[in-house]
Structure formats: C-alpha cells, structure tokens
Amino acid sequence: MARWRAFWAEPTLRARAYLTAVICAGLFALVGAAVTKLDDVTVQHSRLHIPPSVMWLLVALVVLGEARPVLSRRGTDGASLGLAFAIAIYAVDCWQDAVFAQALAMLMSEVGRRHGWTRLSFNVAQQSVSYALGGLLFYALTDRYDAVVRISNVLGPARVVALIGTAGVVVVVNHVLVWLCVTAVRGVPFGLQVHRDGWRQTRASAAMVCLAPLVVGATIYHAWLLLCLLPAVYVVHGSSTERWEREWESKHDLLTGLPNSRQLRAEGDRALEEAARTRGNVAVLLLDLDRFKDVNDTLGHLTGDQLLRVVASRLSACVGSQGTLARWSGDEFVVLLPRVRSGQDALAAAHRIAECFTIPFQLEAYTLDLECSIGVAEYPRDAEDFEELLQRADVAMYQAKRSRAGIARYEAERDQNTPDRLALLGDLRRALAAGEIQLHYQPKVSFAAGQVVGFEGLVRWNHATRGFVNPEEFVQLAEQTGLMSTLTSYVVERALAQAAVWWRSGLSVPIAVNVSMRDIHAPNFVNSIQEGLAKHGVPPEALQLEITERVLLQDPQRAKATLERLDALGVNLSLDDFGTGYSSLVLLRSVPVREIKIDKSFVARLAHDAEDAAIVRSTVDLAHSLGLKVVAEGVEDEITWQRLAELGCDVAQGWLLAKALPAHEATAWLNRRALSVPPAPGRPAALPAAKPRPQVRTTRP
C-alpha cells in the first residue's frame, strides 16, 4: 500500500499511468464499436437507412465542428460544434458510427494543430470512450426496447429526452477525463479545474446538446436544411466566442491564464463580505519573485515570460482549491485564502508556497533556481477592506525582502506607510519645489597641515509645523518613493552654486555630496553633472561625489562604467561608510575612487576598543597601499584625533572641528580659518566653541 501511494505521489509516473489507461480504454472502445457494428442483429433495427451522402455530410460537419470550438479560450478549449452533429448520428444511424465519426474528427483536428503523438492519442481515446459510453446508454434507453425505429418516432418525447441525457453523459465523461489529465500532468487540482472551467463549458455544451434534436429533424425530413443551418450556427458561434473571449480577457492575465487584479478584487470583496457575516478570517499572500529582473536582463523577456507561465502552473498546483491565485503585476502574484481559521494557517500556506520554490524550474533551454518573498496580511486583524488588505500584504512582502526572511507577517509597528508619512512626503515635494531644503556644510581638515581640504554638504529641513526633521527620516522616504533623483538634483545644484561663490572669492575648496545607487544607475546622471558644472562655471574638482558600497554590489559593471565617466570628467569620487558593507577588494580596485571614509561607528570607539582600533589601522594601511586617502568621520574629541593621527589617517571630519554650518556661517568659518596660523602637528585644527554633541547626519543627500 505504501508503495502504491508513493507511485501516485510522483507526478510523472501518475501522468504516464493515467494516459496509458485512457489510451487503452479508447482503443478498446474503438475495437468494440467495430466488432458490434459487424453484428447486424444488434444494429440493423436501429438504422433509418439514410442516404450515404447525408451520412457523409454529418461526418463532415462533425469534423468541421471539432476544428472550431464554441466559447473557446484562445482557441484551445471549449465545447465542440461537432457535438451536436455527432449526437444526431446516435438517433439517425447507430452509436458505433458516432464513435468513428468523432474519433476521425478528433484525429484530423489534432493533426491540423500539430500536437504530439501523446496528446493526439489521448484526445482520440478520451473522445472514443465518451461516445462509446454514451452510445451504449442511448441503446439501453431506446433502441433496445423498440421493435423498429421509424421516422415517426425518431423525435418522440422519450427519444429526445434520452438523446439529451445521453449527450449530457458524453459531455460529463469527456470533461472529467480531460480534467483528470490536467491534474495528473500539470498537478492542477481537479476541484480547481471544475471551479475554473465547469460553468463555462457547461453553458457551451448545453447549447450544442439542445441543437442536436434540430439537427436530427433536418436530417430525417430535409437533409439540405443542414446546409441552411450552418450559416446561423457559424454566426452564433463567432459572436459567442468573441463575447466569451472579451469576457475572459477582462478577468484574466493573458500570459499566465490566471485571474487578473480586477477579478481578484471582485473575489476579495465577496470573501470579505462573507467573512463579515460569518465572523471568519480572510488572508492575502502577496508573492514577489526575487531577482526576476536578472532573468529578463540576462536571458531575455521571452524566457522571462516562459518562466512566469511555469511558476504560475506550479503555484496553481500548490494553492489548489483552497484559494484563488492571481497574477498581480509583473513578477508579483497574490493568493486569496477566503477561509482561514487563524494567522498560523495563513503562515502555513505561505511556507507551503515557499517550499514550491525549492525545486528548480525547468524551461525548454534552461533550468533555473528561483526564490520568492511573501507578505501575509489578514482580515480583520490587519485591515477592514480588501484594498487595505492588499496594501498591508505589500508592506509585509517588502519587510520579508529587506530582512531576507522569505516570509513576513504584517506588523503595524513596522509599517512606515502611515498617513503621517504620506503627508510628510507631500510636504517634502513642496519643500523641494519651494527651495526650503537647506544645505549645511561640515569641514574636512587634514591631519598633516591642519588645512581645510573640503566640505561635505548635508541636507537640513526645518519644517513649518514639525520643526527640524531628521535627515535620516526624509531621505529614506525619498529613496522608497522614487523622489531620490529629485532630491539629489536639488542637492547637487545647491552645492555647485555655493562652490561657485567660494571659488570666485578665492576659497578653492571642493564640496562633497552623497549620491544614491539609483542616481549612479540613471542613464543621464553624468550628463546632468556635466551640465551643472558648465552652468555654474566651476571646475570638476570643485565637486566630490560620495557613494556607498551598495553601488558597487548592485550591477557592478554598469556602476563601474558610470564612475569611470565621472572620473574622466574630473569629478573626485569617495567611498562613504567604508567597513559597514560587503564590497570586495576586487571591486575596490576596479572603480576609480580617490578616497574612502571610515564609518563613524568605528571612529567613535577607537580610543576605547582595541578591535575598532585594529579595524581602523588595517583600513588605513589597505587604503594607502592602494593609493587612496582616508577620511575619518565622527571625530568628537582630542583623544580620537590624536589616535587617528598616530594611525596615519589623512583627513578628519566631526564635531571636534565644526558642526555642519549654514552657507553664510561656513563662509565666515572658512575665512577665519584661512587667516589663522596652522596649528602645531598633532593638535586639532579648530575647536568648537560649544561642547561637542552627537552629530545628526545621513549617508545620503
């Protein structure tokens, strides 16, 4: 018994076993029909002896109808027009001829569609089995009890009812055999197939079944009326198919065949209404494919589309009839679970979906490993309507992606997409447009001579009602909402304008600004820098751009090309927050940076932590061996200054020297510095008047 269960647990073996069984049954049906047809005793009394030309016309119509399904989805499935004509053969001839006619029609249709031998054999076999069972039933209900069949009683009420009932059996057996095949081959649950296609195919098949008695009437009275019937059937077929196609496309994704966002919202609203009445729970799982963009960029969009179809098929099998799987957008899918008992059930479903990605995806030319991030949100715990539930699941998905946990449940305390945050975003847009964001300048001083070697421009925002807004807060908001490029352009423009003022007055010090990964990857970034330098009439060395290690890790070839263009332009590059990321020495050597900045987290504990001191010493030695200068951030006291000088650090920046100053104060500070006598070696260049306090700054503009 265990071995038998293991056999059916293997999809490939299960599919082969099922296909083999159906093909053998179809062959048996064809042989049985041929043998019984030779027995005149069993078939002679049931035949009306219609002219051979009429019989061949019916067979031709069966073949023609099989080639044009009714209510088909992109021409691949639906009820056959030939169903009405094949069923009519039951009444006017014999069930054996109906089996042969339908087998011939399916054979020609499959050959015309250039399907493989396995699919061709299965489809011919399942049609043969369906029509053979229907024929035996019709014979048992009618001909078996009639001494002779006359034209007068062919369309009697009893025979018409028997004919329609027999046709219903044919349709049901046919669809069940096909749906079981989809379950065995693709892994899509049988119940899900019935849910998706049952009502549609029932409507189409019922129309063809009801048409069968009319075909019988035209055949036995005036066969030429069949030709008059064809145009009407063709028009109805075309209009119904077109209507169904439009209806289907409005609710489904054309690439994967899954429900689209419109259909998902409709089902989600119904699920929440039912949950509100029954006090039940509804869960939404939003799934995003990790690094799917790399597949498109490397292998092309056609391969990416093929991968999405394979993923959709596997997810359909995983979700089954427990919920609704929809394609949300791009590489995102949504699973709606209308009836869950608790959040643990939703998380268990998310883990089952994640396990589906442990098996590589087999495409025609590639085998790809893929991972996903899943966000889970529940009603009524996390949201009161479906749109809000989707938004909560989206937030959880990004939490899972950032933490690399794979799965995350929505947590309100970690949700930064609050109304207050959205209001702050709107205020930030208006502040940038109105020029309310200021740039403060913090000096960088050389250890060797005590000279000012540059300034770093740091953004500051004094909100009209909120007061001082932490730069970390609104810069992170800009990065997450696509406003980063606008903020960077604003900061670079302000920095170049101030550099022009200083350089024209003889204060030739460069200004450094932070730029993000999106800026470096923007196609027109270098051109915008070049245009800004020309606009303000300052040399390229008046501007320094600080990047982080993330820039070197995300698409390093593209980042390298941009950085090389900036270096060729004459703009100095600095690697900020060194030691906090994961960049390799190979990348560090390959990009044209002129200096590295040791993160203040190492500098702050330098005088008291031997490990941090060792890290700083190693960093300084490494940078000097590569011909790079070293800048220490967060220098807060004289002891730290002295230790950095002993370790050979080149430049210091921090509150010990000066805080970040508005433009006019920075100008005054710089003028005083230019007139003062350089300090003795080993002493700080300048001390702030007030007691140093922790600096609030950001690693982005």
Secondary structure, 3 states (H helix, E strand, C coil): CHHHHHHHHCHHHHHHHHHHHHHHHHHHHHHHHHHHHCCHHHHHHHCCCCCHHHHHHHHHHHHHHHHCEECCCCCCCCEECHHHHHHHHHHHCCHHHHHHHHHHHHHHHHHHCCCCHHHHHHHHHHHHHHHHHHHHHHHHHCHHHCCCCCHHHHCCHHHHHHHHHHHHHHHHHHHHHHHHHHHHHHCCCHHHHHHHHHHHHHHHHHHHHHHHHHHHHHHHHCCCHHHHHHHHHHHHHHHHHHHHHHHHHHHECCCCCCECHHHHHHHHHHHHHHHHHHCCEEEEEEEEECCHHHHHHHHCHHHHHHHHHHHHHHHHHHHHHHCEEEEEECCEEEEEEEEECCHHHHHHHHHHHHHHCCCCEECCCCEECCCEEEEEEEECCCCCCHHHHHHHHHHHHHHHHHHCCCEEECCHHHCCCCHHHHHHHHHHHHHHHHCCCEEEEEEEEECCCCCEEEEEEEEEEEECCCEEECHHHHHHHHHHHCCHHHHHHHHHHHHHHHHHHHHHCCCCCCEEEECCHHHHHCCCHHHHHHHHHHHHCCCHHHEEEEECHHHHHCCHHHHHHHHHHHHHHCCEEEEEEECCCCCCHHHHHHCCCCEEEECHHHHCCCCCCHHHHHHHHHHHHHHHHCCCEEEEECCCCHHHHHHHHHHCCCEEECCCCCCCECHHHHHHHHHHHHHCCCCCCCCCCCCCCCCCCCCCCCCCC
